[in-house]
Amino acid sequence: MTFAALGRWAIFGLGSLFIVVLSRRSLRDPRSHGFWRVFAFEALLGLLLVAVGRWFVDPVSPRQVASWVLLFLAWGAFLKAPAPASAALAVLASAALVATARAEERENTTKFGEAYTRYMRATKRFLPLVF
């Protein structure tokens, strides 16, 4: 096991401990929403650690992270109050974020040239290795 992998396992262990300590009351009741939320947080922590080497190596990564947060915020808000109007707003927000990403890709291709074109081929637009 590499030092980096060992470090990720250590971070996962400490992060899991933190999540479990904060959620200890929820974990006592499998019927509560908090019980299942613990596993969602664990999965998110794992996903972040698996992909950390790919997510934060780009000079424009803070913008990329902001796009992911905004995209998830839009759909999270929709899921909190699903209705035709909120669905339309979530679709609008997603379309605007896709348009923003495409414009930013054009700008970065102009600024960074072939290196950015190679980067785009190696990664996905919003979620590394997914979308």
C-alpha positions as CSV (number, residue, x, y, z in Angstrom):
1,M,0.0,0.0,0.0
2,T,1.4,3.4,-1.0
3,F,1.8,6.2,1.5
4,A,-0.9,8.2,-0.3
5,A,-3.4,5.3,0.0
6,L,-2.5,4.8,3.7
7,G,-3.1,8.5,4.2
8,R,-6.5,8.3,2.5
9,W,-7.5,5.3,4.8
10,A,-6.4,7.3,7.8
11,I,-8.5,10.3,6.7
12,F,-11.4,8.0,6.0
13,G,-11.1,6.5,9.5
14,L,-10.9,9.8,11.2
15,G,-13.7,11.2,9.1
16,S,-15.9,8.2,9.8
17,L,-15.2,8.5,13.5
18,F,-16.2,12.2,13.4
19,I,-19.4,11.3,11.5
20,V,-20.3,8.4,13.9
21,V,-19.7,10.5,17.0
22,L,-21.9,13.3,15.6
23,S,-24.5,10.9,14.6
24,R,-24.5,8.5,17.6
25,R,-28.1,9.2,18.5
26,S,-29.3,8.7,15.0
27,L,-27.5,5.4,14.7
28,R,-29.5,4.0,17.6
29,D,-32.7,4.2,15.6
30,P,-32.6,2.5,12.2
31,R,-36.1,3.9,11.4
32,S,-34.9,7.5,11.5
33,H,-33.7,9.5,8.5
34,G,-30.6,10.3,10.4
35,F,-29.6,6.6,10.5
36,W,-29.4,6.4,6.7
37,R,-27.9,9.8,6.4
38,V,-24.8,8.5,8.2
39,F,-24.3,6.0,5.4
40,A,-24.8,8.7,2.8
41,F,-22.1,10.9,4.5
42,E,-19.8,7.8,4.7
43,A,-20.2,7.2,1.0
44,L,-19.6,10.8,0.1
45,L,-16.5,10.8,2.2
46,G,-15.3,7.7,0.4
47,L,-16.0,9.2,-3.0
48,L,-14.2,12.4,-2.2
49,L,-11.1,10.4,-1.1
50,V,-11.1,8.0,-4.0
51,A,-11.2,10.9,-6.5
52,V,-9.1,13.5,-4.6
53,G,-6.1,13.1,-6.8
54,R,-8.1,13.9,-9.9
55,W,-10.3,16.6,-8.6
56,F,-7.8,19.1,-7.3
57,V,-4.9,19.1,-9.7
58,D,-6.3,21.6,-12.2
59,P,-5.6,25.3,-11.8
60,V,-9.3,26.1,-12.2
61,S,-10.5,23.5,-9.8
62,P,-12.1,25.9,-7.3
63,R,-14.4,26.9,-10.1
64,Q,-15.1,23.3,-10.9
65,V,-15.9,22.5,-7.3
66,A,-18.2,25.6,-7.2
67,S,-20.1,24.2,-10.3
68,W,-20.6,20.8,-8.6
69,V,-21.9,22.5,-5.4
70,L,-24.3,24.6,-7.4
71,L,-25.5,21.7,-9.5
72,F,-26.1,19.5,-6.4
73,L,-27.7,22.5,-4.6
74,A,-30.2,23.0,-7.4
75,W,-31.3,19.3,-7.5
76,G,-31.2,19.0,-3.7
77,A,-33.5,22.0,-3.4
78,F,-35.8,20.4,-6.0
79,L,-35.9,17.2,-4.2
80,K,-36.7,19.0,-1.0
81,A,-39.9,20.5,-2.6
82,P,-40.6,18.6,-5.8
83,A,-43.1,20.5,-8.0
84,P,-43.3,21.4,-11.7
85,A,-42.0,24.9,-11.0
86,S,-39.1,23.7,-8.9
87,A,-38.3,21.1,-11.6
88,A,-38.2,23.8,-14.2
89,L,-35.9,25.9,-12.1
90,A,-33.6,22.9,-11.4
91,V,-33.4,22.2,-15.2
92,L,-32.8,25.9,-15.9
93,A,-30.0,26.0,-13.3
94,S,-28.5,22.8,-14.7
95,A,-28.6,24.2,-18.3
96,A,-27.0,27.4,-17.1
97,L,-24.2,25.5,-15.4
98,V,-23.6,23.4,-18.5
99,A,-23.5,26.6,-20.6
100,T,-21.1,28.1,-18.0
101,A,-18.8,25.1,-18.1
102,R,-18.7,25.1,-21.9
103,A,-17.8,28.8,-22.0
104,E,-15.2,28.3,-19.3
105,E,-13.7,25.4,-21.3
106,R,-13.4,27.6,-24.4
107,E,-11.7,30.3,-22.3
108,N,-9.3,27.8,-20.7
109,T,-8.5,26.2,-24.0
110,T,-7.5,29.6,-25.3
111,K,-5.5,30.4,-22.1
112,F,-3.8,26.9,-21.5
113,G,-3.9,25.5,-25.0
114,E,-3.2,21.8,-25.7
115,A,-2.5,21.0,-22.1
116,Y,-6.1,21.9,-21.2
117,T,-7.5,20.0,-24.2
118,R,-5.6,16.9,-22.9
119,Y,-7.0,17.5,-19.5
120,M,-10.6,17.7,-20.9
121,R,-10.1,14.3,-22.6
122,A,-8.9,12.8,-19.4
123,T,-11.7,14.1,-17.1
124,K,-15.4,14.6,-17.2
125,R,-17.1,18.0,-17.0
126,F,-18.9,17.8,-13.7
127,L,-18.2,14.6,-11.9
128,P,-14.8,13.0,-12.5
129,L,-15.1,9.7,-14.4
130,V,-19.0,10.1,-14.5
131,F,-20.4,13.2,-16.1
